[in-house]
């Protein structure tokens, strides 16, 4: 069996809701040949099973293998924000919008993160560490 076949078997199990079985196939696939998409799928399975730490480890591996994939990067930013690392989450969202200025989802999530970190009297333009980059994210421009 090759990695792609095992990945396909894992995908089939995932789509049927058999997340534990899908994990077995995805992990076997990664033993043969690691791929960021396989780690992304493992992230989804572990997340469905409520295993947050394992899920987060998988999405971090996927991101490190391919930081230019917007879906993977966005999911990684969500996990960073969820664990309280909003500065790194904003940096990842910044990378997404820099290469894909029309990515509304990344801009809106950055706005949500900033809004939840503020005291109610500040807007994104007054955000301490990322002032210019965040303004660029919201205006769809680059600096």
Protein Blocks (a to p, Z undefined) as FASTA:
>chain_A
ZZklmmmmmmmmmmnopamlmmmmmmmmmmmogcfklmmmmmmmmmmnopaklmmmmmmm
mmmmmmmbmklmmmmmmmmmmnopamlmmmmmmmmmmmmmmlmklmmmmmmmmmmmpghl
acfklgmklmmmmmmmmnopaZZ
